[in-house]
Every structure is written in structure tokens, then in C-alpha cells.
């Protein structure tokens, strides 16, 4: 038995080794078919693995990370590598990044690794291209337009923020990241599915999203018990919950019509069932993850800037003084939150919620004497512009005053750009501003233990941003 097992192991090892060498030979042949002097400088790392693990090594999100710092120092702002299973051009060059984003579907195309398709789905807005992307994005934009046109739209955000902060009364500490997720998620499920925070299904879906996001940043091993496998299963449960709601609406028709976005989706004849389900998932995910992270990093950086927090409080006290007691915030109030907008912009710049994007060259592209070969992956590093001292003076400092009198400029790429500019950017900033209003008027806070935003590559606080709070009322 031992000999048989040894023989099988030896045969398997030899087979794997042969396959490994064969694939590596094909890879090397492909790379060397291109003249080395035409490519940007760089190194390809280990066979197959390339330099992916080093690239993904967690680091503080308000830094470039060792991988990018070392290679930019050695090779320059544009260099070659082998990442996510493909030969890749990495760009920390702001001009090149702008060029890539402005030439979407012309010279470059969205191209995410295969495991992303498995976990997000084939119809996810993140991965679809061309006319399908245009169709789905127009539906998402209609959701945002519809939300803003509703009289109760701002009331829902304001009441959710007030409710969350009011629930802290009598407590000495809060796990802030959990609270931001509850806030942003409850707003989205209300707008899309008409679910209330106390609805058991809301808690069920939220818990599945916790599991889902853990798998997004894990190794893509679809084996029982792995975070990735659990995430795929969680996505299936979320979709099952959404399908159940959709089936009930169809079954009962106008009896169960809520006037929410799901009713709009169900009435559409231009979308497939998979598209409708994926759009719901996309919107819930955006509400759960991106906006909650922005709120968390905003509070984190404010906690380290006494002067910014002081001016922010003054702005919100002035807004509250002009309103009747208990009167909700409105759009005119939001327009008065000028310094708040500066704080949010600076939190976006320093927090780097989205570190990089996945693109692929559709044709050979020449840039500053270097070749970006057709078919190669291209990674525009958004963090590079945010931390570039030639674009932002004292770039490592949190300084909201740098945005005084400025709109969001091309030097702030937190929401991407071009055709794939995030459609919900303004909605997310509005939610953050309203929550900040209730936070600064009702509480003082400080971090109870050391924590900071980490790029995993998605931003997260390893310890959940535990805050010690004290009511000011």
C-alpha cells in the first residue's frame, strides 16, 4: 500500500511539475515574443504566481504600500509585472491613468480576474462590458434619479442616521464599522425592497453580505469551508431571498406593489431575470460596502484632526440653529455643508477606498516610448494620484482646506472615471454628510484601541474601529 501510495504521489508530482514547466514555457515564450526594450522595465516574479501576493500584501490605505513604493523607485511610475495570472502593465502615472479611463471600450476594456466573475456574477455592473454595461448602468442611474425625486428620500436618510445615533444613548462605546454598515444597508434595502431595519429578512441579508465580503478579499479557492466558497454560497442565499420577494410581488401584483425600485425593475421588459437580480445585488453591495467604508474613514481621519473637527461642528451647529427642533435635513441644508464636502473629499483622497482598477489593452498602445501590448492587463493605480506630492501639497497630511473653493477635480479619482465613473458617488457623499451631522452634534469620540484603514485591497478596519463615545446632550 505504501509503495502504491508513493508511486501515485510520484506520478502526480511529476505530472504537476511537467504541467507547471509547460505552462511557464508558454508564458515565457509569449513575453519574449515582445522585444524587452519596447516594454516598460520591471520584473515578472515567480512562474504562474508572478508578484500577486506581494502586490496584495495589506498596508495602510493612506500609503502606496511597499510593493508599489519599491518598484516605482526602481523602475519608474510605469512598470511591467505578472499579476492575477497575466502579464501586466502597472501604472502609477496620473496622465496614463486618465488616458486609460478616457479610452474605455476604445483602446482599453474592463477585465477582471475569473474568480471575480464567479463571486459577483456574470451580469455584475463591475464586470459587464459594452452595450450590456450601458444598459445596466442606465438602470442604476434611473434608481438614483428616482430616489432623489421622492419627497421622502432625504427624510429616510436623515431618520436612519438619527435612529442609529440615538440608539447609542447610554452606551460608552460602539463598533463603528458595524454601525455604518447598518446605516447604509438599511437605507438601500428600504429604497430597493421596502424592507425596514427591524424586518428579520434585513438582518439575514446583512449577515450574508458580511460573509460575502470576507470571501471577496480571500484567496479564490472554491473548496468546502474556505472563505471564498462561503462567499459564493452567501451570494446564492442573497439572490434566493431577492427571488422570493420578486416571486411574491409577481404573484400578488398590485396588492403587494410598494412603489419602490423593485417594482420598477419587475415592470421592465428589456432586462433578463439574471440582470434584474444582479442589479439588486449591485445596489445593495454599493450601499453596504463603499458608502459605509467612506463614512468610517471620514470619522477616522476627523478623529486625528482637531481643527477639522472643530470647524465641522461649527458648520453643523449653524445649520441646526436655523431649523425647528426635530425638523429633518433637506437639500438646502446639504448645499450649506461646504466644509463637510471638503472633509469627505479629503477622506476619499487619504482613505483610498478603491486602490486600483482592472483593465486590458484592446490593441498595442504606445505611451512615452513604451509599448502596452494588446491583450496585456493594465492596472491604473488610483492611489498614486491621491498621494502624489506634485498634485497635492503635503500629500500624506489630512487637510480638508486644500479643497476650499474646488469641485472634485481630475486629481481625485476615488470614483474611477470615464464611462465607468461610479453612478452613486453623490448619493454616497450625501449619506455620509447627513450621518456626520447627527454624529458631531450629539457625541464626542475617540478611538479606544489602535486601528487604521487597511488596503486588503478593499479597505477595512482590522479591529472594526472601536470608538469610545460620550453624549454631548
Steps between C-alpha positions, in 0.01 A plus 500: 500500500779738595680429171182551303435830682859609443473411131177695464650801680809485281291477184284791614804708591665433166176584319460825688864589446472429127182705474657781699809509276287478183276791603800704609669431165194631317493804725869576448465447125205741489685769693823463307321527165481867592827690491614565856618852417152596378335410832517707816766370743400263778511139613255215445558327833438131558358274226117501503473680834694795367501781756134485602551413866748784548267741320205404720690516829286708739620850583360825636261638241648851525830365367604345170622182668849348480442324166414815306747722686792267432421443133424864424834586657679232299318510164299821486126570510420252220639147525427144391412215732303176508184539707178302539626238256581738214790711371412849616593864460464683832444877477565744782518773236205737535500603133499141382222412743287783367575386145393142586173610663414736214553228239270236646370263231731667245855409597431336837229283650393391846659162569470348846647164608276196446437438873335844517240387245426194711447697816325810361315334212524532124251792487663711771547865399866469600579237236255544210613691194374685195126528441415280800694732729328802347156343550558398863663831590202691360272297729722579801493869407121483479496361857704797621282746307184334633630511857581870480157580355318344796396753767590253776845422354695740721266433793590130493873572508459757778277274711732201456799707613307645795372155600844337494666776705205519741539126569845572645362699795611338823789318333867569560633350177391395152656279234474773242546292183204282600289812556589651161408176326163491675434861403588479131353154448168580667458801272564294186265212590231756577539675164532182295294234679290701750650302789519667842804466733298289745389257228664158564585472130706822522722344769527176304613672180740726691664200667541332162667816371749480789591149386502604137749784547740285702520267202556780250838578659602136552698258286268371223502137613156353439539222756258413782556717804710770330398866522464510123264202493297645786472828308369324189244323720406829672444663162268212410300554820472875435373435149258240636358759742465753218332241274250417773402866531476532120280190472268627773466835323418329170254265666300771675551779246370840603402363841868481598622791288715728717592775257866419560778429252425129488158580355674701228736210425220246486308712249798517263483283188851589382681319780550129550428340837873464564550870428223601740639283779853624437393866504339452843818332623719777354300775666489324836873436483575863417286614791654248735867528419617817326298761689549336840877493439498866401315590819745296711814655349347849530445454873845343538681797343282752684602333824861587416432862401375718785480816287299331225257352751459839670412678175269215398307529827464874453354449152242247619403700811432796270278284278308361799442847649305602190258206533209421726557232762462157339478646148674262256789597277425598142690569180554866589671388821721264302608783271610699806734218610795643307773409748338158545546444128867593533538251785338223297718574196811488715386174662456356150849615405671372815285190554530360146194278519573376147875450452511386137294391201528203263531579130630324186658651189287435191783594265868589521530836673816709501548729796805720559718264296371183667275232355185377673442178302158398377342247736712598800328599822538860616457612860443875548595571864258769621688539828799633307324824403362550851843473664697681231672806658512676162118486488428545872730704723604305812309206355532280810319755718124504556417857398134571405583867437686403182157455336370846592327651198571191290267251341613138487790529260661252264766457768245317715419166337325334793196413287690391189441692179383496141207277410539305822485796736306379806136606448426509874783733602282798597246281678775348716642840592154624598446203733837562665428872546164434668645239735791730591244770585337286769831363624679830562195667656442222751831337587865532576711199411847355491646169392506257790782293349748543221342445159538637150360439150678216320503428127416128461474620212150614600519730799411364841578567863653187647349569844173651382585858610392472863407847628462622856207742491353765728164666445509880483125541565 
